[in-house]
Amino acid sequence: MTTNQKLYVGLGVLVAAVFGGTVLKLSSPPEDSKQVGAGPGSGETQPVGELLRYDIAQIFYNPADEKAVRREYPGYFERGEYLVPFWFCNPNPEPVTITFPQTSCSACSFVEIAAMPAPQIDATTPEPFVALLGGSCPYQVDVAEHAERQRMIAAVPAANWQRVKAQYPPNPATAGLKDAVEFPPGTPDKPTWGVIRLNIKVDVSKTLEATIGLKKANMTTPAPVVFKATVMMVEMCDVYPSRVAFGDIPDGAPPVSETLYFYSSTRSPTGTGAAHLPPPVAAVAKNDPFLTFADPVPMTAAECQELAARLSTPVGGKKEGGGPPPARVTGGYKLRMTLSRTAPDPNAAGKTREIDIGPSERQVNIAPKEGTVEHVPQVVVTAKTLGAVSADGGTIDLGTFLTKTGVEKSVRLMSDRAGLELEPANELNEPDYVRILPLPAPQTAGTKTTWQMKVKVDPDVGGGRIRPGGTVALRIKSTGQIVRIPITGNGQS
């Protein structure tokens, strides 16, 4: 999701919460339940009675939903194949034939079906299914029901699942699979329970539609039920924020810090195997000694929840057109990042170096300590360190000039330090075709020192607009500290 939040489509998949025996005895089902083949639209000229019962045909991730099946739905998936369950029951004293007549794409090529025992909820909870009738379910009861169903699915032997291939479009990969499954009969008092698992191949974010056909012996045409599955493909990890602006850092200022969150929508530090998120390692381009990182600390559940809420908030705090969907943070690490004006000098034991004066942009790659990722999360860190030297106006603007003649621009440099000596550091200029000419002798007045610096672009070099972030560089002779001054311009032929 760097985040996530990037693209997301409303999440839905073949998942449902069904009713226990208490519900099936009642004369009418809950308002949000569905009865397939119970009247017009079933493909019959006259009603044939209900076929299978299910609760919901579309699921979306919503951490605030009253039902655990929506709160616990992953919504975000890494690239790969997944099976997501859909509970149903057959209250008929005759079997129902289940087919898979149509799928929206080859990413959903088959379903798996298995008969199940009736879900059992903790007997200390009185009449757990009755709560469903009013359209709401107590949080504790719903959690227990969902957990029990997940446990039951995991306990089904692999041989008990029967695969039904999609009949459209043709897919050679499903050759030899069943075209239909006859699901066993039940009674209204003791329905036969079952699970359909939808196979989903996640390689992009998309909405999948699976049409399931249901048919009893006295029907000539199967009754279609369309289930939707919308998934968001994400990388195993991401980082927040992706951009940190420290702003102006005055001369002599203490170090400044920001907390980064290396998180996942699919893994956690306590997970095992494919669900494990290793701690992060930060790498700064050019091994910058002024930007340092503390050891990563695993995020608490409350911090994961808080970050998910932050990622779900639209820019500006207003939710227009539905706004972003709820983000999901399953786990992560906090990483404290600090920018200092001084750092140990690797070339001189016991001495320190001073950070470059002027604007800077650092790119930080943050990757898991173990394993490999296709996409390495990055953080861009910007700052403007103030110091002993500044340029009049702050930026050198070469304006628009002809490349065939080149251009020369004069700019005044200023310092509050008497006796400061500067020299051009043209090897550090970006772009490299801009040159600082040798500096004339400075002028001093009290503690004020000024230089009249000239910047030049020779004829027939360079050309085009100087990219954002362009600078020219000078060196303070006594300390070796670099002074960078922003430069703009546009060379035209």
PyMOL commands that set and color helices and strands:
alter all, ss='L'
color gray80, all
select helices_A, chain A and resi 21-24+68-71+128-134+139-154+158-160+172-174+273-275+285-287+301-311+315-317+426-428
alter helices_A, ss='H'
color red, helices_A
select strands_A, chain A and resi 34-35+53-54+76-77+80-90+96-103+110-116+162-165+180-183+192-202+206-215+223-233+238-240+243-249+256-264+280-284+291-293+297-298+331-339+342-344+352-354+358-368+378-385+389-391+396-402+407-415+422-424+434-436+443-445+448-457+464-465+471-476+482-492
alter strands_A, ss='S'
color yellow, strands_A
deselect
rebuild
show_as cartoon
